[in-house]
């Protein structure tokens, strides 16, 4: 036997053995939201992507979520992150679709994952994008006509009447999602679902066991995480999809009753009041996992609140409260920690209603005082600006597009105003609205 080639043979066997242990398995990607191809999004929307990436080797890797032009190649924007261990759990990332240069047309959502060994996996979803220039604007004006009847006027951006729906159930608030209008009943614990295009009734959500002071439906908002609505009623909080199917429900314990409900990402937060003692508290649950946050007793009775999870004041907190006695207070709902930051801007009484305060740009508090509309930075010292109102501001709310809308009573009629992130001051949108106007919304669809 010729032994001169034996070392080479052994070396080759060693190399083969080493190669067999190399990680050549691609990561596994589970994309749960969006769940289908061909969905529609438009300028100003928040596009939520929910996914899980895992790898058999458990040594981590990198994921990227990209929006691509119709050619499937040109990347318009991307978000990236890393995972460690065998799996990430579920991740949720959101794109604010606010690039004015993107044209209407098909786009591709790409989720790409590379593990530590360089193996790549990808999943894709096609969708249709509507640019800023092509998004139509329709106003919905809800009025209460008495005798348990409401009317809804739909007008376009030029003030032209599109439709007038009469004999609707009496309602005091409304929200829009995915072609459906949800009306909050004036007295019953009922949400009425209406087709936004035709005015046809699509059914309702109702809880005949709910009792308490009216209105039994305390507040209603579009869900945002997906198509649907979240609302607080006298007995708890409910999340339904745009078809009326129940997605999430939590009840309060007497004598506590909800005042308002908000979402911070997937975290559902409810503000509750004990009317007998005038005490207030917060409770929270994760919409996806059901995980329960701590119950937070509030030291001051709030006059309003908002979500500011991206605030950079240097003090931890994702929710703010405003009150006459406590000023501006931050709360970190995951721990229950409360921090009083500073006094409030302006002079005079605060309007004691959750509809008279909201958040702006996830960084500022908006609230109404006697002398006007205050925009205050979340900070240890009082800073911001006051817009002197010419009338009485009756409600203020924010939108997913970083805009503030408010209603002002001036000379026996109402005005609807808008305050965008780019503008230094608010501007009027609609005027001459009747005093029996209950709510106004803008639908860009």
C-alpha positions as CSV (number, residue, x, y, z in Angstrom):
1,X,0.0,0.0,0.0
2,X,1.2,3.5,-0.8
3,X,1.0,5.6,2.3
4,X,2.2,8.8,0.7
5,X,-1.4,9.9,0.0
6,X,-2.9,9.0,3.3
7,X,-2.6,12.5,5.0
8,X,-4.4,14.0,2.0
9,X,-7.3,11.4,2.4
10,X,-7.6,12.1,6.1
11,X,-7.6,15.8,5.5
12,X,-10.4,15.4,2.9
13,X,-12.4,13.3,5.3
14,X,-11.9,15.9,8.0
15,X,-13.1,18.7,5.7
16,X,-16.2,16.7,4.7
17,X,-17.0,16.1,8.4
18,X,-16.6,19.8,9.2
19,X,-18.8,20.8,6.2
20,X,-21.6,18.6,7.4
21,X,-21.9,20.6,10.6
22,X,-22.2,23.9,8.8
23,X,-25.6,25.7,9.3
24,X,-27.2,25.7,5.9
25,X,-30.8,26.0,7.0
26,X,-32.6,29.2,6.2
27,X,-34.5,31.0,8.9
28,X,-38.2,30.5,9.2
29,X,-40.5,33.5,8.7
30,X,-44.1,33.6,9.8
31,X,-45.9,36.7,8.4
32,X,-49.3,37.1,10.1
33,X,-50.1,40.7,9.2
34,X,-50.8,41.5,6.4
35,X,-52.4,38.1,5.8
36,X,-53.2,38.4,2.1
37,X,-52.0,39.9,-1.2
38,X,-53.8,42.7,-2.9
39,X,-54.7,44.8,0.1
40,X,-55.1,48.6,-0.3
41,X,-53.1,51.3,1.6
42,X,-52.8,55.0,0.9
43,X,-50.9,58.1,1.8
44,X,-51.2,58.9,5.5
45,X,-52.0,55.3,6.6
46,X,-50.1,53.3,9.2
47,X,-49.1,50.0,7.7
48,X,-48.6,47.4,10.4
49,X,-46.5,44.4,9.8
50,X,-46.6,41.5,12.3
51,X,-44.2,38.6,12.0
52,X,-42.0,36.0,13.7
53,X,-38.5,34.9,12.6
54,X,-36.8,31.8,14.1
55,X,-33.7,29.8,13.3
56,X,-32.9,26.2,14.3
57,X,-29.4,27.1,15.4
58,X,-30.6,29.7,17.8
59,X,-27.7,32.0,17.3
60,X,-29.6,35.0,16.1
61,X,-29.7,37.0,12.9
62,X,-31.0,40.1,11.2
63,X,-34.5,40.9,9.8
64,X,-35.5,43.7,7.4
65,X,-38.9,44.8,6.4
66,X,-38.9,46.8,3.1
67,X,-41.4,48.6,0.9
68,X,-40.5,48.3,-2.8
69,X,-41.8,49.9,-5.9
70,X,-43.9,48.1,-8.4
71,X,-40.8,46.6,-10.0
72,X,-40.2,44.7,-6.8
73,X,-36.7,45.9,-6.6
74,X,-36.5,49.7,-5.8
75,X,-36.6,50.0,-2.0
76,X,-38.6,53.0,-0.8
77,X,-38.1,52.6,2.9
78,X,-37.0,49.9,5.3
79,X,-36.9,49.0,9.0
80,X,-34.4,46.5,10.4
81,X,-33.7,44.7,13.7
82,X,-31.9,41.7,15.2
83,X,-33.1,38.7,17.0
84,X,-31.3,36.5,19.5
85,X,-31.9,32.9,20.6
86,X,-34.1,30.4,18.9
87,X,-37.0,32.7,18.1
88,X,-38.0,36.3,18.3
89,X,-41.5,35.8,19.5
90,X,-44.0,38.1,17.6
91,X,-42.7,41.4,16.4
92,X,-44.9,44.3,15.2
93,X,-43.4,47.2,13.1
94,X,-45.3,50.1,11.6
95,X,-44.7,52.2,8.5
96,X,-46.1,55.7,8.4
97,X,-46.9,56.0,4.7
98,X,-46.3,59.8,4.3
99,X,-43.9,60.1,1.4
100,X,-45.4,62.6,-0.9
101,X,-43.2,61.5,-3.8
102,X,-44.6,58.0,-4.1
103,X,-46.9,57.6,-7.1
104,X,-50.1,55.6,-7.1
105,X,-49.6,52.0,-8.2
106,X,-48.6,48.5,-7.1
107,X,-46.0,48.0,-4.4
108,X,-44.4,45.1,-2.7
109,X,-43.8,44.5,1.0
110,X,-40.7,42.3,1.5
111,X,-39.7,40.6,4.8
112,X,-36.1,39.4,4.5
113,X,-34.2,37.5,7.3
114,X,-30.5,36.5,7.4
115,X,-29.3,34.2,10.1
116,X,-25.8,34.3,11.7
117,X,-24.5,31.9,9.1
118,X,-25.7,34.1,6.2
119,X,-28.7,32.0,5.1
120,X,-31.5,34.1,3.8
121,X,-35.3,33.7,3.7
122,X,-37.9,36.1,2.4
123,X,-41.6,36.4,2.1
124,X,-43.5,39.0,-0.1
125,X,-47.0,40.5,-0.2
126,X,-48.3,42.6,-3.0
127,X,-50.5,45.7,-2.3
128,X,-52.0,48.7,-4.1
129,X,-50.8,52.1,-2.9
130,X,-52.8,55.4,-3.4
131,X,-50.6,58.5,-3.4
132,X,-51.3,61.8,-1.6
133,X,-52.6,63.4,-4.8
134,X,-55.1,60.6,-5.5
135,X,-56.6,60.3,-2.0
136,X,-60.2,61.7,-2.0
137,X,-61.4,63.6,1.0
138,X,-64.9,63.2,2.4
139,X,-66.3,64.8,5.5
140,X,-68.9,63.1,7.7
141,X,-71.1,65.4,9.9
142,X,-73.2,63.7,12.5
143,X,-76.2,65.7,13.9
144,X,-78.7,64.7,16.6
145,X,-82.2,65.6,15.5
146,X,-84.0,64.6,18.7
147,X,-86.6,61.9,19.0
148,X,-83.9,59.3,19.0
149,X,-82.8,60.2,15.4
150,X,-79.5,61.2,13.9
151,X,-78.6,62.5,10.4
152,X,-75.3,62.1,8.7
153,X,-74.2,64.5,5.9
154,X,-71.4,63.5,3.6
155,X,-69.7,66.3,1.7
156,X,-66.6,66.5,-0.4
157,X,-63.6,68.7,0.0
158,X,-65.3,71.4,-2.1
159,X,-68.3,71.5,0.2
160,X,-70.6,69.7,-2.2
161,X,-73.2,67.4,-0.7
162,X,-72.6,63.7,-1.6
163,X,-75.4,62.2,0.4
164,X,-77.7,62.8,3.4
165,X,-78.7,59.9,5.5
166,X,-81.7,60.5,7.8
167,X,-83.4,58.5,10.4
168,X,-80.2,57.0,11.7
169,X,-80.2,55.8,15.4
170,X,-79.4,58.7,17.7
171,X,-75.6,58.8,18.2
172,X,-73.1,61.0,20.0
173,X,-69.8,59.9,18.4
174,X,-68.5,58.0,15.5
175,X,-65.4,56.4,13.9
176,X,-64.5,55.0,10.5
177,X,-62.5,51.9,9.4
178,X,-62.3,49.9,6.2
179,X,-65.4,51.2,4.5
180,X,-67.5,51.0,7.7
181,X,-68.9,53.8,9.9
182,X,-69.5,53.0,13.6
183,X,-72.0,55.1,15.5
184,X,-72.0,55.2,19.3
185,X,-75.6,55.1,20.5
186,X,-76.8,58.1,22.5
187,X,-78.3,56.0,25.3
188,X,-78.0,52.2,24.8
189,X,-74.8,50.2,25.0
190,X,-74.9,49.7,21.3
191,X,-72.6,50.3,18.3
192,X,-74.3,50.7,15.0
193,X,-72.4,49.7,11.9
194,X,-73.1,51.6,8.6
195,X,-71.8,51.1,5.1
196,X,-69.9,54.3,4.4
197,X,-70.7,54.3,0.7
198,X,-74.4,53.4,0.8
199,X,-75.6,54.2,4.3
200,X,-76.9,50.6,4.6
201,X,-77.1,49.1,8.1
202,X,-74.5,46.3,8.6
203,X,-75.7,45.2,12.0
204,X,-74.6,46.3,15.5
205,X,-72.8,45.3,18.7
206,X,-75.0,45.4,21.8
207,X,-74.7,44.6,25.5
208,X,-78.1,44.6,27.2
209,X,-76.6,44.0,30.6
210,X,-74.6,47.2,30.7
211,X,-76.1,49.9,32.9
212,X,-75.0,53.2,34.5
213,X,-74.9,56.8,33.6
214,X,-75.5,57.8,30.0
215,X,-74.0,57.7,27.5
216,X,-73.3,54.0,28.1
217,X,-70.8,54.1,25.1
218,X,-68.2,56.4,26.5
219,X,-65.8,56.7,23.5
220,X,-65.1,55.0,20.2
221,X,-62.0,55.0,17.9
222,X,-60.7,53.2,14.8
223,X,-58.6,50.3,16.0
224,X,-55.5,51.2,13.9
225,X,-53.6,47.9,14.4
226,X,-56.1,46.3,11.9
227,X,-59.5,47.2,10.5
228,X,-62.0,47.6,13.3
229,X,-63.0,49.6,16.3
230,X,-62.2,49.9,20.0
231,X,-64.7,51.5,22.4
232,X,-65.3,51.9,26.1
233,X,-68.8,51.3,27.5
234,X,-70.0,51.5,31.1
235,X,-69.1,47.9,31.7
236,X,-65.8,47.5,30.0
237,X,-63.9,47.8,26.8
238,X,-64.5,46.0,23.5
239,X,-62.6,45.6,20.2
240,X,-64.6,44.5,17.1
241,X,-63.5,44.1,13.5
242,X,-65.3,46.1,10.8
243,X,-67.8,43.3,10.3
244,X,-68.8,43.5,14.0
245,X,-67.1,40.3,15.1
246,X,-65.7,40.4,18.7
247,X,-61.9,40.4,18.8
248,X,-61.1,41.4,22.4
249,X,-63.1,42.2,25.5
250,X,-62.4,43.1,29.1
251,X,-64.8,43.9,31.9
252,X,-64.5,46.3,34.8
253,X,-65.3,45.4,38.4
254,X,-68.0,47.4,40.1
255,X,-68.0,50.2,41.2
256,X,-65.3,51.1,38.6
257,X,-66.5,52.2,35.2
258,X,-64.4,53.2,32.1
259,X,-63.9,56.8,31.2
260,X,-61.9,56.3,28.0
261,X,-59.7,53.8,26.2
262,X,-56.6,54.2,24.1
263,X,-54.1,52.0,22.3
264,X,-50.3,52.2,22.5
265,X,-49.1,49.9,19.8
266,X,-50.7,46.6,20.8
267,X,-51.3,47.7,24.4
268,X,-54.9,48.5,25.2
269,X,-55.2,51.0,28.1
270,X,-58.4,51.9,29.9
271,X,-58.9,54.9,32.2
272,X,-61.5,54.0,34.9
273,X,-63.3,56.0,37.6
274,X,-65.1,55.1,40.8
275,X,-67.9,57.6,40.9
276,X,-68.7,57.0,44.5
277,X,-65.2,57.9,45.7
278,X,-64.0,60.1,42.7
279,X,-60.9,57.9,42.5
280,X,-59.3,57.1,39.1
281,X,-57.0,54.3,37.9
282,X,-55.5,52.8,34.8
283,X,-55.5,49.1,33.7
284,X,-53.9,47.6,30.6
285,X,-53.8,44.4,28.5
286,X,-51.8,43.4,25.5
287,X,-54.3,43.0,22.6
288,X,-52.4,40.1,21.1
289,X,-51.2,38.1,24.1
290,X,-53.7,39.1,26.7
291,X,-50.9,39.8,29.2
292,X,-52.2,42.0,32.1
293,X,-50.4,45.2,33.2
294,X,-50.4,46.6,36.7
295,X,-53.4,48.5,38.0
296,X,-52.2,52.1,38.5
297,X,-54.0,54.3,41.1
298,X,-53.9,57.9,39.9
299,X,-53.1,60.5,42.6
300,X,-55.0,63.3,40.8
301,X,-58.4,63.2,39.0
302,X,-57.4,63.8,35.4
303,X,-59.2,66.2,33.0
304,X,-57.6,64.6,30.0
305,X,-54.9,62.2,28.7
306,X,-53.0,60.9,25.7
307,X,-50.4,58.4,24.5
308,X,-46.8,59.7,24.1
309,X,-44.8,56.5,23.9
310,X,-42.0,58.1,21.9
311,X,-41.6,61.2,24.1
312,X,-38.0,62.0,24.9
313,X,-38.3,64.1,28.1
314,X,-35.8,62.0,30.0
315,X,-38.5,60.7,32.2
316,X,-40.0,57.3,31.5
317,X,-43.6,57.2,30.6
318,X,-46.0,56.3,27.7
319,X,-49.2,58.0,28.9
320,X,-49.7,61.6,30.1
321,X,-52.5,63.1,32.2
322,X,-53.4,66.7,32.7
323,X,-55.2,68.0,35.9
324,X,-55.7,71.2,37.7
325,X,-54.0,69.9,40.9
326,X,-51.3,67.7,39.4
327,X,-50.3,69.6,36.2
328,X,-48.7,67.4,33.6
329,X,-48.1,63.8,34.8
330,X,-46.4,60.9,33.0
331,X,-47.2,57.2,33.6
332,X,-45.3,54.2,32.6
333,X,-48.1,51.6,32.3
334,X,-45.7,48.6,32.3
335,X,-44.5,49.4,35.9
336,X,-47.2,51.7,37.2
337,X,-44.7,54.5,37.9
338,X,-46.1,58.0,38.0
339,X,-44.0,61.2,37.6
340,X,-45.3,64.7,37.9
341,X,-43.4,66.8,35.4
342,X,-44.5,70.5,35.5
343,X,-47.4,72.9,35.8
344,X,-49.7,73.4,32.8
345,X,-49.5,76.3,30.3
346,X,-52.3,78.9,30.3
347,X,-54.7,80.2,32.9
348,X,-58.3,79.2,33.9
349,X,-60.1,76.0,34.4
350,X,-59.6,72.9,32.3
351,X,-62.6,71.4,30.6
352,X,-63.2,68.2,32.5
353,X,-63.8,65.7,29.7
354,X,-61.6,63.1,28.1
355,X,-62.6,64.7,24.7
356,X,-60.8,67.9,25.6
357,X,-57.2,66.6,25.6
358,X,-55.2,64.4,23.3
359,X,-51.6,63.7,22.2
360,X,-49.8,65.4,19.3
361,X,-46.9,63.8,17.3
362,X,-46.6,61.3,20.2
363,X,-44.5,64.0,21.9
364,X,-46.8,66.8,23.0
365,X,-50.0,67.2,25.1
366,X,-52.9,69.1,23.6
367,X,-55.6,70.4,26.0
368,X,-58.3,73.1,26.3
369,X,-58.2,75.8,28.9
370,X,-60.5,78.8,29.2
371,X,-58.3,81.0,27.1
372,X,-57.5,78.7,24.3
373,X,-55.9,75.5,23.0
374,X,-52.6,74.6,24.6
375,X,-49.9,72.6,23.0
376,X,-47.4,71.6,25.7
377,X,-44.2,69.7,25.3
378,X,-43.7,66.6,27.5
379,X,-40.9,68.0,29.5
380,X,-39.7,68.8,33.1
381,X,-40.4,72.5,32.5
382,X,-43.5,74.1,31.0
383,X,-42.9,74.9,27.4
384,X,-45.1,75.1,24.3
385,X,-47.7,77.5,22.9
386,X,-51.3,78.7,23.3
387,X,-53.6,79.3,20.5
388,X,-56.2,81.9,21.5
389,X,-59.6,80.5,20.6
390,X,-62.2,82.9,19.2
391,X,-65.0,80.7,20.6
392,X,-65.6,77.8,22.9
393,X,-63.7,74.6,22.0
394,X,-66.0,71.6,22.7
395,X,-63.8,68.6,21.7
396,X,-60.4,67.8,20.4
397,X,-59.0,64.6,18.9
398,X,-55.9,63.3,17.1
399,X,-55.6,61.1,14.0
400,X,-53.1,58.4,12.9
401,X,-51.8,60.9,10.4
402,X,-50.4,63.2,13.1
403,X,-53.2,65.8,12.8
404,X,-55.4,67.4,15.4
405,X,-59.0,68.2,14.8
406,X,-61.3,70.3,17.1
407,X,-64.8,71.7,17.1
408,X,-65.3,75.4,18.2
409,X,-68.6,77.2,18.9
410,X,-68.6,80.7,17.4
411,X,-71.7,82.9,17.1
412,X,-74.4,80.2,17.4
413,X,-72.7,77.8,15.0
414,X,-69.8,75.4,15.0
415,X,-66.5,75.3,13.2
416,X,-64.3,72.3,12.4
417,X,-60.6,73.0,12.6
418,X,-57.4,71.1,11.7
419,X,-53.9,71.4,13.0
420,X,-51.3,69.5,11.0
421,X,-47.8,68.6,12.1
422,X,-46.2,71.0,9.6
423,X,-48.3,74.0,10.5
424,X,-47.5,76.5,13.2
425,X,-51.2,77.3,13.8
426,X,-54.5,75.5,13.2
427,X,-56.7,76.4,10.2
428,X,-60.5,76.2,9.7
429,X,-61.9,73.4,7.5
430,X,-65.6,73.7,7.9
431,X,-67.8,76.5,9.2
432,X,-71.5,77.1,9.7
433,X,-72.1,73.7,11.2
434,X,-75.4,73.5,13.2
435,X,-75.2,73.5,17.0
436,X,-76.7,70.0,17.2
437,X,-73.6,68.6,15.5
438,X,-72.3,65.7,17.6
439,X,-69.1,64.7,15.7
440,X,-67.2,65.4,12.5
441,X,-64.7,63.1,10.8
442,X,-62.6,63.1,7.6
443,X,-62.4,60.0,5.5
444,X,-59.6,59.7,3.0
445,X,-60.5,56.5,1.1
